């Protein structure tokens, strides 16, 4: 409770990877590129895999889509705050 009073988060509440994505453009671009490559491979599996592979690949592809969408929204929100602070 004392840490919360100071405005800091408990260790379990910190997300260092997410913080890096928001503060280091190269990390964001690199991770996003790796995710997109994975999505392309998963899409090929959805198109030409065995039925059970197709189903699993589609679920993972959907999860990647949600995660990338969330990351894009977070970056857009960050950019908006930065632009407002600069104005």
C-alpha positions as CSV (number, residue, x, y, z in Angstrom):
1,X,0.0,0.0,0.0
2,X,2.9,2.4,0.7
3,X,4.1,2.2,-2.9
4,X,0.7,3.0,-4.2
5,X,0.6,6.1,-2.1
6,X,3.9,7.3,-3.7
7,X,2.4,6.7,-7.2
8,X,4.5,3.7,-8.1
9,X,3.2,0.3,-9.1
10,X,3.9,-3.0,-7.4
11,X,6.3,-5.2,-9.4
12,X,3.5,-7.5,-10.6
13,X,1.6,-4.5,-12.0
14,X,4.5,-3.4,-14.2
15,X,4.6,-4.4,-17.8
16,X,8.2,-3.8,-19.0
17,X,7.7,-5.2,-22.5
18,X,4.6,-3.0,-23.0
19,X,6.5,0.0,-21.7
20,X,9.3,-0.6,-24.2
21,X,6.8,-0.9,-27.0
22,X,5.4,2.5,-26.0
23,X,8.7,4.3,-25.5
24,X,11.1,2.7,-28.0
25,X,10.0,2.9,-31.7
26,X,12.5,0.4,-32.9
27,X,11.2,-2.2,-30.4
28,X,7.6,-1.5,-31.5
29,X,8.5,-1.8,-35.2
30,X,10.6,-5.0,-34.7
31,X,7.9,-6.7,-32.6
32,X,5.2,-5.7,-35.0
33,X,7.2,-7.1,-37.9
34,X,7.7,-10.4,-36.2
35,X,4.0,-10.6,-35.4
36,X,3.1,-9.9,-39.0
37,X,5.5,-12.6,-40.2
38,X,3.9,-15.0,-37.8
39,X,0.4,-14.0,-39.1
40,X,1.5,-14.6,-42.7
41,X,2.7,-18.1,-41.8
42,X,-0.5,-18.8,-39.8
43,X,-2.6,-17.6,-42.8
44,X,-0.8,-20.1,-45.1
45,X,-1.6,-22.8,-42.6
46,X,-5.3,-21.7,-42.5
47,X,-5.4,-21.9,-46.3
48,X,-3.6,-25.2,-46.8
49,X,-3.3,-27.1,-43.5
50,X,-5.1,-30.1,-42.2
51,X,-8.6,-29.4,-40.7
52,X,-7.4,-29.4,-37.1
53,X,-4.4,-27.3,-38.0
54,X,-6.6,-24.8,-39.8
55,X,-8.9,-24.4,-36.7
56,X,-6.0,-23.9,-34.3
57,X,-4.1,-21.5,-36.7
58,X,-7.3,-19.4,-37.1
59,X,-7.6,-19.1,-33.3
60,X,-4.0,-18.0,-33.0
61,X,-4.4,-15.6,-35.9
62,X,-7.4,-14.0,-34.3
63,X,-5.4,-13.6,-31.1
64,X,-2.6,-11.9,-32.9
65,X,-5.1,-9.6,-34.6
66,X,-6.6,-8.6,-31.2
67,X,-3.1,-8.0,-29.7
68,X,-1.9,-6.0,-32.7
69,X,-5.0,-3.9,-32.6
70,X,-4.6,-3.2,-28.9
71,X,-0.9,-2.2,-29.5
72,X,-1.9,0.1,-32.3
73,X,-4.6,1.7,-30.1
74,X,-2.0,2.2,-27.3
75,X,0.5,3.8,-29.7
76,X,-2.2,6.1,-31.1
77,X,-3.2,7.2,-27.6
78,X,0.4,7.8,-26.7
79,X,0.9,9.9,-29.8
80,X,-2.2,11.9,-29.1
81,X,-1.0,12.7,-25.5
82,X,2.5,13.6,-26.8
83,X,1.0,15.9,-29.4
84,X,-1.3,17.6,-26.8
85,X,1.7,18.1,-24.5
86,X,3.7,19.6,-27.3
87,X,1.0,22.1,-28.3
